[in-house]
Amino acid sequence: MDQQPAVGPHSAAAALETVFRLESPRVVAAVARIVRDVGIAEELTQDALVAALERWPREGVPDNPGAWLTATARHRAVDLVRRRETYARKLAEIGRDLETTAPAPEPSGPEDIDDDLLRLVFTTCHPVLSAEARTALTLRLLGGLTTAEIARAFLVPEPTVAQRIVRAKRTLARKNVAFEVPYGPDREARLGSVLDVIYLIFNEGYAATAGDDWLRPGLCEDALRLARLLAALMPKEPEVHGLAALLEFQCSRTAARTAPDGTPVLLADQNRRRWNRMLVARGITALGRAEATSGGTPGPYVLQAAIAACHAHAYSYEETDWRAIAALYGLLAARAPSPVVELNRAVAVSMAEGPEPALRIVDALAAEPALRDYHLLPSVRGDLLRRLGRTAEAGAEFARAARLTGNERERELLLRRAAQAG
């Protein structure tokens, strides 16, 4: 393999850090196909990283550093399999693929690597893992984040994240979870978990549940990258394109969602000229693919993307087609009923028909256990009461919402709205 001229240790380390963040998911996926264990695959990928740190400063950065890392990790994987007493059984399982790739210094073709990535996505999001474990393992292996970065993103202690990742790997090994992409009903059942994990990662970046920052753009970018990857790997799945479209639309608003001091800016007050029109265009394209493959029966993510598209097409808050959004939320409530969807439908109804019918919807949600500590319920109710002129009640609702939120920026905004209403 051709090499670039030798570079200093600091330059090589900087190059390797960038390459490793981008390429590690593919390396882990390629190795996991051989060893059938994501924990061992990650260890062998780390071994390849150490080898690169030793050799690249002396020999130069390879022309294709990702292929170098993959080839090195695969060689170590094959050596490990050969050293096992159960090599004969493993060789029978892996078959001719292992025989042909064992001596080769290059990774397999792009299609095989993409297949491996798809297997890795479904493995890290397997239902045998808790939602927290799936999220941590997905960010680690597919997002390329370190344990410390994941801990900072979700405001949990680093040892807690480390334990989740270790336990997740052990669970996958103990349950003998196959490193494969399921088909038929199994794929449909597992795909929902994959999409939910990616969306959970995005939402934590889009509106952080706790901490001093309302936005964590890094998490949004990681989730969007995973959604785009999944859409490329599964072009015939409408919900995959629906999620990708939804995240493209949501990410397009990032620059307008906070003031220079970090204060949240509500949708009604956002400067839409700051919305990223390139991301909007990508969202429209992805939504078109979703609708073309949905067979006329859009799923929850396709419907949410269609709602986001309504906002993206409006050049001002007042021009938004709220009746279309309310109708789409009605379809979403029928397709995937939940109290949160119903709360969002109430907001759309308030803009399409007025605050009174919306308040009736919100009041009917007051007894929902899932919304008991959900700060957006009193926040929405406060806004409806304010529009009805019931300012004292509105102020009390905003103050209650402020007590429920764990995010400091959002708390400041709600307290300010409580003071204004009062």
Secondary structure, DSSP 4 states (H G I P E B T S, - for coil): --BPPP--HHHHHHHHHHHHHHHHHHHHHHHHHHHS-HHHHHHHHHHHHHHHHHHHHHH--BSSHHHHHHHHHHHHHHHHHHHSTTHHHHHHHHTHHHHHHTT-SS---HHHHHHHHHHHHHHHT-TTS-HHHHHHHHHHHTS---HHHHHHHHT--HHHHHHHHHHHHHHHHHTT--SS---THHHHHHHHHHHHHHHHHHHHHHS-SEES-S--HHHHHHHHHHHHHHHHH-TT-HHHHHHHHHHHHHHHTGGGSB-TTS-B--GGG--GGGS-HHHHHHHHHHHHHHHHHTTT---HHHHHHHHHHHHHH-SSSTT--HHHHHHHHHHHHHHS--HHHHHHHHHHHHHHH-HHHHHHHHHHTTT-GGGTT-THHHHHHHHHHHHTT-HHHHHHHHHHHHHH-EEHHHHHHHHHHHHHH-
